[in-house]
Amino acid sequence: MSSLVIAEHDNASIKGATLNTVTAAVACGGDVHVLVAGHNAGAAAQAAAKIAGVSKVIHADSEAFAHALAENVAAQVLAIAGNYTHILFPATAGGKNVSPRVAAKLDVAQLSDVTVVVSADTFERPIYAGNAIATVQSKDAVKVLTVRTTGFDAAPSTGGSASVETVAATADSGKSSFNRSEIAKNDRPELTAAKIIVSGGRALGSAEKFAEVITPLADKLGAAMGASRAAVDAGYAPNDWQVGQTGKIVAPQLYVACGISGAIQHLAGMKDSKVIVAINKDPEAPIFSVADYGLEADLFVAVPELVKSL
């Protein structure tokens, strides 16, 4: 029994989501191998070899993998899938793009958003926006999983000494091509990897107020900035700040929710945070049901006072 983790990387280093996925793979039992499919990605392969718990890194290098096109990466996974009982992807945009293709080609059911590995064939995953947990047993010969990274601690990025095996890269499928990317520049920590997040809701009333009230607190705390779906839909914050079931799933050490009522879809994205602080003038706001510390106050008064006190 052995597991294959599909690494997320930038061809130079391994992304944090891969470390959480390795922890899930270790829990499945057996050897853990990591596939690094990229272009000039030797540095990423060497970084993967240092991850604790990994016994082998499989390095496939080709220009076809330069931008992690799903069709090409899926073909590479399928080329070596016969050697594994478990194939694990991080439940990120990239992982969710490739994993269904692999599962479909293998004619097996995909297990999505796994948060607990009970045994080699039994897993837990959230359903109904996280309000219930389903325990799922798979009898498929190959289990294809996406792993909710907030459910697993990150494996140590150093301490491992895995071997690196270079394999022949599969040919470009020709089904898709990379056109361009428009990357938003952000000096703050990445939302899904941040230890502290300050989020704002619709109660802020405008993009200007969002920046005026939330930004100073985030600056003081060295935090990433997030937003509820209502705030994003209203244009107060960019899409990539959205936290929730239809946004990003986060679990920082500290989550500060300012003017967020706590709709189910938002709670599904942040209720696993270690410490939750809620500031809201509505005492009946659902956010208080999950908050460790709640302040019933006008955020336009409370947040500036908090900034002054820090």
N, C-alpha and C positions, 0 to 999 in steps of 0.2 A: 504494500500500500504506500503510495507516495502522492504528494500534492505539487501542483504547479501554480505559482503566483505570477500573474502578468504585471510586470513592473510599470509604473508610471514614472517617466523621467524626462529630462530636457536634453538628452544626449551627453550631458556632462555630469549630472548628479541625479540621485534618486529622490523622488518627491515623497513627502511625509506619509501620504496615504498608503504607500507600498509597505511601510513599516507596520502599520496596523493590520494590513492584510496578511503579512507574514505571521503575526501572532495568531490570527485565526487559522492559518494553515497548520501551524504547529499543534494547535488544539485538535485538528483532525487526525493526527497521528501519522507515523511514518516519516520518510524523508521529505524535506521541503526543497524544491528547486525553484529558481526564479528565471523567467524569460525576460531578457532585455533585447527587444527588437528596435533597432534605431539605425541612424546613419552617423558614422564616426562616433560611435557611442562606447568606445573602449573605456573611457573614464567612468561612465555610468555602470558598466559591467563590473569594474573593479570596486566601485562603491557598494554594489549589491553583494559582492563576495564578502564584504566585511560585516554584513548584517548578521547578528546573532541568531542562530537557529537555522540558517540556510546551509545546505550541504553541497549544492551545486548551482552554478549560474550558467544558463544557456544563452549564448550571445549570437544573435543573428544580425548581421550588418548589411544594409543595402540602402541605396538612395530611395527606394520605394517606401521605407519606413521613416523617412526624414520628418514627416508631419503626422505620423501615427494615423494614417487613413484606415478606417475601420475594416474595409475590405481586405487590405493587404495584411494587417496585423492578424485578423481572424484566420487568414489562410496559413500564416506561420504557426499559429497556435494549433490548428487542425493537423498540421504536418507532424507534430510531435505528441498530439493528444493521446494516442494509443498507449503511451507509457505511464499514464496517470489515472488515479481513481478520483481525484478532486482537482478541479481547475478553478482558481479563485481570482476574481477581479475586485479592485476597490469600487465601491458604489459611487463613482464620480461620473462626470459627463463622458469622459473617455472610456471608462470601464463599462458603463451602460450602453455605449455605442457598439462595443465589440462583442460583449458576452452573449446577447441574444442570437447573433449570427453563429457563434460557436455552438450554442445549445441546439439551435435548429438543425445545423449540419450534422450534429451527433445524434439527433432525434431523441433528445432528453429534455426533461422539464428543468427550466432555470429556477433556482432558489434566489430570490431577490432580497436585498437589505438584511442579510443575516446579522443578528446582534449577539447570538450565543451559539457556540458549538456544544451541543449536549453530548453527542457521540459521533462516530465516523459517518453515520447515516441519518442523524437526527439533529435538527437545528431550530432555533427560535428566530422569529421575525415579526416586526410590528405590523398590524393591520388596523384599518379604521382610524387613520391619522394618528397611530400610536396609542389609541385608547384600549387596544387589546393586543395580546401577544399570542401568535399562533405557533404551536409546536408542530413541525413538519418532518415527516420521515420520508426519505427518498430511497427507493429500491433500484434506481437506475445504476448501471454499471459505472458510469462516470457522473459525478456530481459537479454541476456548473453553478458556482455561487458568485453573487456580488455581496461584498462585505460592507456594512455600514461602519465606517471607520471610527465613529464615536463610541461604538460598542466594545472596542478592543484597545488595550494599551499599545503604544508603539513599541515594536521590538527595538532593542539597542542597535544603533547604527554602526557600532564598532564592537569588536570582540570576536567576530566570526572569521573563519579562514576557509571559505568555500573554494572549490576548484572552479575555473572558468573554462567552459567547453564551447568552442566556436562551431556553429553548424551552418550548413548551406542555407542561404536565404531563399524564400520562395519568390517566384517572379511577380512583377507588378501585375495586378489583376486587370488593369486598364479600365476598370469600372468607374473610377473616380479620379479626380486630380485636384491638387492644391492650387487655389487661386491666390488668396492673400489672407492675412490676418490683421485685425485691428485690435491691438491690446491696450486696454485702459491702463494708464500709468498711475501708480498709487504708492506713496511713500510709506503707507501704513502696513502693518502685518496683514498677510492674507487671511481673509475672514475665517475659512475653515481650519486654519492652523493657529489662530490667535489665542493667546492665553486670557486676554481681556477683551470684551466686546461691549461697546455702548451703542444701543439701538434706540431709534426714535419712531414714533407712530404718527398717525393722522392728526392727533391732537396738536401737533406743532403748527399746523395751519398753512405753511408755505415753505418753499425751498430755502428762502432767506432766513426764516426763523430756525429751520433745521440746522443750517450752518452756524447761525449765531449762538444757539443754545447747546447743541450736541458737540460741535467741534472742540470748544475749549475743554470740555470734560474729557473727551477722548485724548486730547493733547496732554492733559495732566496725567492721565493714567497710562499713556503709551499704548492706547487701545486701537483695535480695528473698529470701524463704524458699520453698523447694520441698520436695517429698517424693516418695518412690517410691510406686508403686501399692500395694505391700504395706502401707506406713505409712498411706496413706489408707484402704484397705480395713479396716485394724485400728482406725480411728478416732483415730489419733494426730494427724492433720492434716486440714484441710478439703479438699474435692474440688478447689477452684480452685488448690491448690498442687501438684497432681499433674503431674510431668514424665514424659514418655514417649510412646510411640506412641499410647496411648489417653488421654493427657493433653495437655500443652502442649509444643510443640517450641521449644527455646531454644538460643541460641548466644551466651552472654555472653562478656565478656573473661576472666572467672574463674568457674569452677564448682567448688565445694567439696562433695564427696560424703562424708557422715559415716554410717558404718554401712550403706552401700548395697552390696549384693553385685554388682550390675551385670547384672541380667537383660536379655535382648535387647530387650524392649520399653522398658526404661528407657534403655538406651544409644542407641536410635533417636531419643530425644528430646533428647539433650544432647551427643552425641559430636562435634558440630561446634563446641563451645565452644573458644575460643582457648587457654586454659590450664585443665587439669583436675587438681584435687588430690583424691586419694582417701585416706580414713582408714578402715582396716578391719583387724581383728585376724586375719582369715583370709587367709593368703598366696596362696591359690588363687582368691580372689574375682575374677570376670571384670572387675570395674571397673578392676583394675590394668592390664589389657591396653590400655585407652584413656587411662589417666592419664599426664599429663606428670610429676607428682610423686606418689609413693605412700608412705604411712606405715603400716607394719604395727604397729598399736598399738590398745590399748583406747580407744575414743573417749571414754569417761567420764573418762579420765585425760588424754588428749592434747588434747581440745578445750578444756577449762578452762585447761590450760597455754598453749595457743595464744592464748586470750583475754588471759591475763595478760601475754603477751609483746608483744602488739600495742599 
